[in-house]
Amino acid sequence: MGGLSRYNVPPKMRVIEPDDQAVTPSDFQIRVKYDPSDINPTSINIAINEKIVQGKLDENHNQLVVPKIFKTPPKQAVTMLIEAFAVRKNGKEVSDKIRIICDPESDQEDYIEYWEFKREDDTYWGKEMKAAAGHAKRIFNSLQFIALAFLLLAVNAIVTQIFMWITGNPL
């Protein structure tokens, strides 16, 4: 069901990446794993590039599967935004997004470099990236304050020298 968050709360619903990314486009399928105790599987909707697609329910593995995304393998790079939405039993909506980039021109012999998966911002990994960006911004702001402090010290020293020169009182 995906990775655990830092608070050890497993996600209630998650678009899962292939176990082995070395799959050909004709074998690629979208799988959405859900928690049956909290999510009604009939409420799950899957959208590819904002177009709703139908999936097959696999209640044995608690998954909704959309097989055969590509009827024919793509000849050039393709990007897909896959979104899954569901309604929890308490009435709240839960969602997960993942962007998949398929580049058949990168390596046609083996498909190891074929796929690239990027989580979108409202998932755990997206939140981690937002947190890292926040830390970087705070570090940058701290460095700005330190540089400003040195600049103010330099201006203070120059103003003091000018004042001493005008009054004729050397240090």
DRENGULUM-777083 format. One record per residue (C-alpha): x, y, z negated; residue in three letters; residue number from 0. Coordinates in pm, whole numbers, plus 50000, padded with zeros to 5 digits. Layout:
% residues N
+-------+-------+-------+-----+-----+
:    px :    py :    pz : res :   n :
+-------+-------+-------+-----+-----+
:     X :     Y :     Z : ALA : NUM :
...
+-------+-------+-------+-----+-----+
//
This chain:
% residues 171
+-------+-------+-------+-----+-----+
:    px :    py :    pz : res :   n :
+-------+-------+-------+-----+-----+
: 50000 : 50000 : 50000 : MET :   0 :
: 50285 : 50238 : 50060 : GLY :   1 :
: 50532 : 50364 : 49807 : GLY :   2 :
: 50449 : 50468 : 49456 : LEU :   3 :
: 50454 : 50833 : 49372 : SER :   4 :
: 50670 : 50978 : 49099 : ARG :   5 :
: 50370 : 50942 : 48866 : TYR :   6 :
: 50337 : 50572 : 48958 : ASN :   7 :
: 49991 : 50619 : 49104 : VAL :   8 :
: 49949 : 50411 : 49419 : PRO :   9 :
: 49771 : 50589 : 49703 : PRO :  10 :
: 49406 : 50491 : 49742 : LYS :  11 :
: 49430 : 50488 : 50121 : MET :  12 :
: 49734 : 50512 : 50346 : ARG :  13 :
: 49820 : 50484 : 50713 : VAL :  14 :
: 50096 : 50223 : 50709 : ILE :  15 :
: 50390 : 50207 : 50942 : GLU :  16 :
: 50478 : 49881 : 51117 : PRO :  17 :
: 50684 : 49650 : 50896 : ASP :  18 :
: 50926 : 49622 : 51184 : ASP :  19 :
: 50959 : 49940 : 51388 : GLN :  20 :
: 51111 : 49739 : 51670 : ALA :  21 :
: 50774 : 49676 : 51830 : VAL :  22 :
: 50689 : 49733 : 52190 : THR :  23 :
: 50412 : 49984 : 52265 : PRO :  24 :
: 50184 : 49703 : 52380 : SER :  25 :
: 50218 : 49538 : 52036 : ASP :  26 :
: 50175 : 49861 : 51839 : PHE :  27 :
: 49868 : 49892 : 51621 : GLN :  28 :
: 49749 : 50135 : 51358 : ILE :  29 :
: 49677 : 49989 : 51016 : ARG :  30 :
: 49512 : 50174 : 50728 : VAL :  31 :
: 49544 : 50007 : 50389 : LYS :  32 :
: 49281 : 50093 : 50129 : TYR :  33 :
: 49194 : 50017 : 49767 : ASP :  34 :
: 48864 : 49823 : 49780 : PRO :  35 :
: 48784 : 49905 : 49416 : SER :  36 :
: 48774 : 50277 : 49496 : ASP :  37 :
: 48704 : 50316 : 49869 : ILE :  38 :
: 48413 : 50191 : 50075 : ASN :  39 :
: 48583 : 50054 : 50389 : PRO :  40 :
: 48288 : 50149 : 50611 : THR :  41 :
: 48353 : 50516 : 50525 : SER :  42 :
: 48705 : 50511 : 50675 : ILE :  43 :
: 48743 : 50707 : 50998 : ASN :  44 :
: 49061 : 50703 : 51206 : ILE :  45 :
: 49146 : 50980 : 51451 : ALA :  46 :
: 49425 : 50984 : 51708 : ILE :  47 :
: 49504 : 51339 : 51820 : ASN :  48 :
: 49168 : 51447 : 51672 : GLU :  49 :
: 48970 : 51183 : 51865 : LYS :  50 :
: 48786 : 50927 : 51651 : ILE :  51 :
: 48866 : 50563 : 51735 : VAL :  52 :
: 48701 : 50243 : 51618 : GLN :  53 :
: 48888 : 49995 : 51405 : GLY :  54 :
: 48836 : 49635 : 51298 : LYS :  55 :
: 48790 : 49567 : 50930 : LEU :  56 :
: 49020 : 49302 : 50780 : ASP :  57 :
: 48876 : 49251 : 50431 : GLU :  58 :
: 49126 : 48973 : 50350 : ASN :  59 :
: 49417 : 49219 : 50361 : HIS :  60 :
: 49215 : 49534 : 50271 : ASN :  61 :
: 49307 : 49693 : 50601 : GLN :  62 :
: 49137 : 49867 : 50888 : LEU :  63 :
: 49321 : 49783 : 51212 : VAL :  64 :
: 49315 : 49963 : 51546 : VAL :  65 :
: 49491 : 49723 : 51785 : PRO :  66 :
: 49634 : 49796 : 52128 : LYS :  67 :
: 49677 : 50173 : 52115 : ILE :  68 :
: 49860 : 50167 : 52447 : PHE :  69 :
: 49693 : 49966 : 52722 : LYS :  70 :
: 50007 : 50024 : 52932 : THR :  71 :
: 50344 : 50122 : 52784 : PRO :  72 :
: 50413 : 50496 : 52811 : PRO :  73 :
: 50675 : 50601 : 53064 : LYS :  74 :
: 50772 : 50919 : 52878 : GLN :  75 :
: 50771 : 51042 : 52520 : ALA :  76 :
: 50431 : 51045 : 52351 : VAL :  77 :
: 50336 : 51202 : 52018 : THR :  78 :
: 50031 : 51100 : 51820 : MET :  79 :
: 49883 : 51252 : 51507 : LEU :  80 :
: 49706 : 50971 : 51326 : ILE :  81 :
: 49463 : 51076 : 51055 : GLU :  82 :
: 49254 : 50857 : 50828 : ALA :  83 :
: 48966 : 50992 : 50621 : PHE :  84 :
: 48750 : 50809 : 50369 : ALA :  85 :
: 48508 : 50880 : 50089 : VAL :  86 :
: 48595 : 50753 : 49743 : ARG :  87 :
: 48328 : 50602 : 49520 : LYS :  88 :
: 48323 : 50922 : 49313 : ASN :  89 :
: 48229 : 51118 : 49628 : GLY :  90 :
: 48564 : 51289 : 49689 : LYS :  91 :
: 48731 : 51267 : 50028 : GLU :  92 :
: 49078 : 51118 : 50060 : VAL :  93 :
: 49296 : 51147 : 50368 : SER :  94 :
: 49636 : 51053 : 50503 : ASP :  95 :
: 49819 : 51180 : 50810 : LYS :  96 :
: 50122 : 51054 : 50997 : ILE :  97 :
: 50279 : 51178 : 51319 : ARG :  98 :
: 50423 : 50908 : 51541 : ILE :  99 :
: 50664 : 50984 : 51822 : ILE : 100 :
: 50723 : 50712 : 52080 : CYS : 101 :
: 51016 : 50779 : 52312 : ASP : 102 :
: 51066 : 50495 : 52560 : PRO : 103 :
: 51349 : 50681 : 52734 : GLU : 104 :
: 51569 : 50675 : 52423 : SER : 105 :
: 51643 : 50304 : 52432 : ASP : 106 :
: 51464 : 50070 : 52668 : GLN : 107 :
: 51663 : 49757 : 52583 : GLU : 108 :
: 51574 : 49724 : 52218 : ASP : 109 :
: 51303 : 49922 : 52050 : TYR : 110 :
: 51487 : 50011 : 51730 : ILE : 111 :
: 51514 : 50378 : 51826 : GLU : 112 :
: 51177 : 50372 : 51996 : TYR : 113 :
: 50962 : 50506 : 51715 : TRP : 114 :
: 50983 : 50799 : 51479 : GLU : 115 :
: 50738 : 50836 : 51191 : PHE : 116 :
: 50678 : 51166 : 51012 : LYS : 117 :
: 50440 : 51201 : 50722 : ARG : 118 :
: 50227 : 51514 : 50721 : GLU : 119 :
: 50216 : 51759 : 50432 : ASP : 120 :
: 49924 : 51634 : 50224 : ASP : 121 :
: 50085 : 51294 : 50160 : THR : 122 :
: 50338 : 51206 : 49893 : TYR : 123 :
: 50642 : 51239 : 50119 : TRP : 124 :
: 50511 : 51566 : 50258 : GLY : 125 :
: 50473 : 51695 : 49903 : LYS : 126 :
: 50830 : 51587 : 49831 : GLU : 127 :
: 50950 : 51784 : 50134 : MET : 128 :
: 50750 : 52088 : 50018 : LYS : 129 :
: 50906 : 52053 : 49672 : ALA : 130 :
: 51256 : 52033 : 49824 : ALA : 131 :
: 51182 : 52345 : 50030 : ALA : 132 :
: 51065 : 52519 : 49712 : GLY : 133 :
: 51389 : 52425 : 49534 : HIS : 134 :
: 51594 : 52553 : 49828 : ALA : 135 :
: 51401 : 52880 : 49824 : LYS : 136 :
: 51460 : 52922 : 49450 : ARG : 137 :
: 51832 : 52854 : 49496 : ILE : 138 :
: 51844 : 53109 : 49779 : PHE : 139 :
: 51662 : 53366 : 49561 : ASN : 140 :
: 51907 : 53299 : 49276 : SER : 141 :
: 52202 : 53357 : 49508 : LEU : 142 :
: 52040 : 53680 : 49626 : GLN : 143 :
: 52008 : 53800 : 49265 : PHE : 144 :
: 52372 : 53714 : 49195 : ILE : 145 :
: 52484 : 53902 : 49507 : ALA : 146 :
: 52265 : 54197 : 49405 : LEU : 147 :
: 52422 : 54197 : 49056 : ALA : 148 :
: 52774 : 54212 : 49205 : PHE : 149 :
: 52662 : 54488 : 49441 : LEU : 150 :
: 52522 : 54690 : 49150 : LEU : 151 :
: 52847 : 54642 : 48954 : LEU : 152 :
: 53046 : 54764 : 49255 : ALA : 153 :
: 52817 : 55067 : 49301 : VAL : 154 :
: 52845 : 55142 : 48928 : ASN : 155 :
: 53227 : 55130 : 48948 : ALA : 156 :
: 53232 : 55360 : 49253 : ILE : 157 :
: 52988 : 55609 : 49094 : VAL : 158 :
: 53198 : 55606 : 48775 : THR : 159 :
: 53515 : 55681 : 48976 : GLN : 160 :
: 53342 : 55964 : 49164 : ILE : 161 :
: 53208 : 56108 : 48837 : PHE : 162 :
: 53554 : 56090 : 48677 : MET : 163 :
: 53712 : 56255 : 48983 : TRP : 164 :
: 53456 : 56541 : 48978 : ILE : 165 :
: 53491 : 56606 : 48604 : THR : 166 :
: 53867 : 56572 : 48617 : GLY : 167 :
: 53878 : 56312 : 48341 : ASN : 168 :
: 54093 : 56018 : 48456 : PRO : 169 :
: 54042 : 55683 : 48291 : LEU : 170 :
+-------+-------+-------+-----+-----+
//
